């Protein structure tokens, strides 16, 4: 938090449960005139930042953009589908004249649902920030070798302190009143959401200092304080008796005199705050229950009591570091310094999930969501492929185990053979079997005619007399397999069928079927068939053609 006279640094670390812990804090005082030369100011500030942040790549640096460069607006929109939400918010803000796309960045936050005239709506906070100022801030830090993680404004930083549960509040509606050097600002929060912010020109410490100078002029004191001295008088007010005595001796006034001098300023401030709270539509009929006071200089307790009495609202110092008792990093800070560090603490508690970020708007968030979805899809696809590979590996492993068990079983069976079988022995045995088969086929071929005659005599019934049986000696090979050719021999069978005249044809047909079913003969056909007289009886004279198989 770079102020007019101080640079406040706060470092926190997050934990798995979402809470944060203070790591370090530091207040650097500098001459405001040094900031006029940016080169010299960067040269002055860089060693402090590098030493404070360290070289840890996980350190996210957040800083502020002035509230004067930020516009914060509030309105309600109808409930619409999520995919239309961005367009509705944009065009509503555009219609209201809140957006200037050339000069400002635009972002928004949905703060929940409200009921307006019986209709449910979304409550929207919209803010804009100067593009030129954002680029100046980014450039200022980048030239020191620091890439910013976020840029936000003080009202959002204070909101962080409540949203992160760093400082728990029991009130539903509360406010933060900032009394600055040149202006004041009232921020109203409802359920930890900023719902109203307004700058107030009166009530600043400069106005109080001018009132003190004017009051001392009226008293005709010998010595008149400068503006800086008058502000010093405010900062020492009621906290340092030695300083009180010094002021009284030098300017002829004490604490009560100074309080009377600044009373008109405080009255104007209270009046503006009261008017703002009464006319705010953001909090409707709800009443602000507490006001936290922050000031550029120390605020005397009686001033808090005055504000509380006039507004009828509890007031207290906004000192979020005051709860860290017995902490080496904060025990030397008084309340004023704790209040001074509070915006920097809010920046240190920032995350893109709960903090409006001028360099990470809804456009970047949408891109991140899309990228996250794509990465999740790729990751799930990878898991699916990995699961298939694992299942395949398990299946192949089980098959391998089965094969191993089968191998062991076969090896045991093989061990029973004595002597053990070898490839050479198996091949020798196969060759021997093949030779024996060849010899057997040669014998079969030699005695085939004799076997054929025996077969035909077995198949021929008593009522059929054969006249001749001829085999063609010029056999032809009609089919071959890998081991031995198969031969077919033509056979001519001539004979007569005797018996009852009505049964002659049937007997011949049965004879042909028998030959067909024989293991020796096949492809039997009747070459000639006629009825003739034999021994004064009708018989059928036939000639059959058949094929005899010869292995």
Protein Blocks (a to p, Z undefined) as FASTA:
>chain_A
ZZfkbccdddddddfkopacdfbdcdddddfklmmpmmlmmmmmmmmmmmmnomafklcc
dddddfklpccdddddddddfklmmmmmmmmmmmnopacfklpccddddebjcdeehiac
dddddddddfklmmmmmmmmmmnopacfbdcdfklmmmmmmmnomaccfbfbdcdddddf
kbccddddeehiafbdcddfehiaklmmmmmmmmmmmnopabdcdfklmmmmmmmgopam
klmmmmmmmnopafklmmmmmmmmmmmmmmmmmmmmmmpmklmmaccfbdcdddfbdcdf
klmmmmmmmnopacddddfklmmghifklmmpcfklmmmmmmmmmmmmgcfklgccfklc
fklmmmmmmmmmmmmmmmmmmmmmmmmmmmmmmmmmmmmmmmmmmmmmmmmmmmmpccdd
dfklmmmmmmmmmmmmmmmmmmmmmmmmmmmmmmmmmmpcfkbccfbdcddfbbcdfbdc
fkbccdddddddddddedjfklmmmmmmmmmmmmmmpmkbghiacfbdcdddeehiacdd
dddddddddZZ
